[in-house]
Amino acid sequence: MLAYLGDAEDAGAALALHTPLDSAEVVEGGFLCRFADAEGTVLKARILVNSAGLWAPHLARRIRGLDPRHVPTPYFCKGSYFVLRGRSPFSHLIYPVPDSASLGIHVTLDLAGRCRFGPDAEWVEEIDYDVDPARAGLFQPAIRRYWPDLPDGALEPGYAGIRPRIVPPGAPPADFVVQGPAVHGIPGLVNLFGIESPGLTASAALAEVVARRLGLPPSEEFADLTVPPDGP
């Protein structure tokens, strides 16, 4: 991420932390953006890219001039991880057969070689990043399908994340939505909805799709990238 930031700053970008966008208004030549900072900053922008993750639908509804029918309903799917106490018995990743909600409780190794299991899939109404220790009881049978020798009591809570789903529980998974002017009719605006894993891995390619939606020339790195048509 620091490398991305360095490249962006070399190209003239500025990172403004602790400056949440409160609302935006479609005006002639771009957007009038109002920020929820102490100074009440207002910025005129020619291009607005809404890549707010979990909050992308919420932010899109605060863009005056954008038809609400183009904003999907968000659904929060929590994924928790547990960490194995002691030495990892694995030297590689293990992925079980995925289910309809997630890739399943798989094995990943951190840079220190510690073994993590997860994530599971838990539909929630509120954003909460605490890991419930009781969910270890749900992890154990899933892990023992590929590691029968998992000792009792060997799991400790790790961390959790929230998937920014745009389909309800039980519905088929939705693809990433990179919504440009061909859909909503507003020049210079791109909304990114439902960008869950592997969104970070695909971030450079997603940026290229955003640029194409805005009518910018393709980069040399992604000159051969086939960009899907702008859809709802």
C-alpha positions in Angstrom: 0.0 0.0 0.0 2.9 2.4 0.7 4.2 1.7 -2.8 0.8 2.6 -4.2 0.8 5.8 -2.2 4.3 6.7 -3.3 3.3 6.2 -7.0 0.2 8.3 -6.5 2.1 11.1 -4.8 4.7 11.1 -7.5 1.8 11.6 -9.9 0.6 14.7 -8.0 -2.0 13.0 -5.7 -2.5 14.0 -2.0 -3.8 11.7 0.7 -6.1 13.4 3.1 -6.7 11.3 6.2 -9.5 12.0 8.8 -11.4 13.9 6.2 -14.6 12.0 5.6 -16.8 13.0 2.6 -20.2 14.1 4.0 -22.0 14.7 0.7 -21.5 15.6 -2.9 -23.6 17.5 -5.4 -23.6 17.1 -9.2 -22.9 20.6 -10.6 -21.8 22.0 -14.0 -18.3 20.6 -14.8 -18.1 18.1 -12.0 -19.0 17.8 -8.3 -19.2 20.0 -5.2 -17.8 17.8 -2.4 -18.5 18.7 1.3 -16.3 17.2 4.0 -17.1 16.5 7.6 -14.0 18.1 9.0 -13.6 20.9 11.5 -13.2 23.5 8.8 -16.2 22.4 6.8 -14.1 22.0 3.6 -15.8 22.3 0.2 -13.9 21.0 -2.8 -14.9 21.3 -6.5 -13.9 18.1 -8.4 -14.1 17.1 -12.0 -14.0 13.4 -11.2 -15.5 11.5 -8.2 -14.7 7.8 -7.6 -16.7 6.3 -4.8 -14.6 3.4 -3.5 -15.7 3.5 0.1 -16.0 -0.3 0.6 -18.7 -1.0 3.2 -19.9 2.5 3.0 -20.0 2.9 -0.8 -23.8 2.5 -1.0 -24.3 4.9 1.9 -22.0 7.5 0.3 -23.7 7.0 -3.1 -27.0 8.0 -1.5 -25.4 11.2 -0.4 -24.5 12.2 -4.0 -27.3 14.7 -4.9 -28.2 14.2 -8.6 -27.6 10.4 -8.6 -30.8 8.4 -9.0 -31.3 6.2 -5.9 -32.3 3.2 -8.1 -28.7 2.9 -9.1 -27.6 2.3 -5.5 -27.7 -1.3 -4.3 -28.8 -2.3 -0.8 -25.8 -3.3 1.3 -25.6 -6.5 3.3 -22.9 -7.2 5.8 -21.3 -10.7 5.9 -18.8 -11.0 8.7 -15.8 -13.3 8.5 -13.9 -14.3 11.6 -10.5 -15.9 11.9 -9.1 -18.1 14.6 -5.4 -18.6 15.3 -3.8 -21.9 16.2 -2.0 -22.0 19.5 1.5 -23.3 19.0 3.5 -24.5 16.0 1.7 -24.8 12.6 1.6 -28.3 11.2 1.3 -26.8 7.7 3.8 -25.2 5.3 1.3 -24.2 2.6 -2.2 -22.9 2.2 -5.2 -25.3 2.3 -8.5 -24.4 0.7 -11.6 -26.7 1.2 -14.4 -26.8 -1.3 -16.2 -23.5 -1.1 -19.8 -23.0 -0.2 -22.3 -20.5 -1.5 -21.4 -17.8 1.0 -17.6 -18.0 1.2 -14.5 -19.8 0.2 -14.8 -21.9 3.4 -12.6 -22.0 6.5 -9.2 -22.3 4.9 -5.6 -22.2 6.2 -3.4 -19.2 5.7 0.1 -18.6 7.2 1.3 -15.1 8.3 4.8 -13.8 7.9 5.8 -15.3 11.2 4.6 -18.8 10.2 1.5 -18.7 12.5 -1.5 -20.7 11.3 -4.8 -18.9 10.8 -8.2 -20.5 10.1 -11.0 -18.6 8.4 -13.0 -16.8 7.5 -16.5 -18.1 8.2 -19.6 -16.4 7.0 -22.0 -14.7 9.5 -24.7 -12.3 8.3 -24.9 -9.4 10.7 -27.0 -6.2 10.9 -24.3 -4.0 12.5 -20.6 -3.7 11.9 -18.7 -5.4 14.8 -15.1 -6.6 14.5 -15.0 -8.6 17.7 -14.5 -12.3 17.4 -16.8 -14.4 19.5 -14.8 -17.1 21.2 -17.8 -19.4 21.1 -17.6 -19.6 17.3 -14.5 -21.9 17.7 -17.1 -24.6 18.2 -18.2 -24.0 14.6 -14.7 -23.9 13.3 -13.5 -27.2 14.8 -15.7 -29.6 12.7 -14.9 -27.7 9.5 -11.2 -27.8 10.1 -11.3 -31.5 11.1 -12.5 -32.3 7.6 -9.0 -31.8 6.4 -7.1 -31.9 9.7 -8.6 -34.6 11.9 -5.9 -34.2 14.5 -6.9 -30.7 15.5 -6.5 -30.7 19.3 -9.5 -29.5 21.5 -9.0 -26.0 22.8 -6.2 -25.2 20.2 -8.0 -22.2 18.7 -7.9 -18.6 20.0 -9.8 -15.6 18.5 -7.8 -13.8 15.8 -9.6 -11.0 13.9 -12.6 -10.3 11.8 -13.6 -8.4 8.7 -16.9 -7.5 7.0 -17.7 -8.4 3.4 -19.5 -5.5 1.6 -22.1 -7.8 -0.1 -24.8 -6.3 -2.4 -27.0 -9.5 -2.4 -29.0 -10.9 0.5 -28.3 -14.2 2.3 -29.0 -17.2 0.1 -28.7 -15.3 -3.2 -26.0 -16.3 -5.7 -22.8 -14.3 -5.3 -22.6 -11.0 -7.2 -19.6 -9.9 -9.2 -17.8 -6.7 -8.6 -19.8 -3.6 -9.8 -17.8 -0.8 -11.3 -20.6 1.5 -12.2 -19.8 4.3 -14.6 -21.7 7.0 -16.6 -23.1 4.6 -19.1 -25.4 3.3 -16.3 -26.2 6.4 -14.2 -25.6 9.1 -16.8 -23.4 11.4 -14.7 -20.1 12.2 -16.4 -17.0 11.8 -14.1 -18.7 9.6 -11.5 -17.7 5.9 -10.9 -19.2 3.9 -8.0 -17.6 0.6 -6.8 -20.0 -1.7 -5.1 -19.5 -5.2 -3.6 -15.7 -5.1 -3.8 -14.8 -7.9 -1.3 -11.9 -10.3 -1.5 -10.0 -10.5 -3.8 -10.6 -6.8 -4.3 -7.2 -5.8 -2.8 -5.4 -8.3 -5.0 -7.3 -7.0 -8.0 -7.0 -3.3 -7.0 -4.6 -2.4 -9.9 -6.8 -4.0 -12.5 -9.9 -2.4 -10.8 -8.2 1.0 -11.1 -7.8 0.4 -14.8 -11.5 -0.5 -15.2 -12.3 2.8 -13.4 -10.1 4.7 -15.8 -11.7 3.1 -18.8 -15.2 3.9 -17.4 -14.0 7.5 -17.3 -12.9 7.4 -20.9 -9.2 7.7 -20.0 -6.6 6.0 -22.3 -5.4 2.5 -21.2 -2.2 2.2 -19.3 0.7 0.2 -20.9 0.6 -2.3 -18.1 -3.1 -3.2 -18.8 -3.2 -2.5 -22.6 -4.5 -6.0 -23.2 -7.0 -6.0 -20.4 -10.6 -6.8 -21.6 -12.9 -4.6 -19.6 -16.5 -5.8 -19.2 -19.2 -3.5 -20.3 -20.6 -0.9 -17.9 -23.6 -2.6 -16.2 -26.1 -2.0 -13.4 
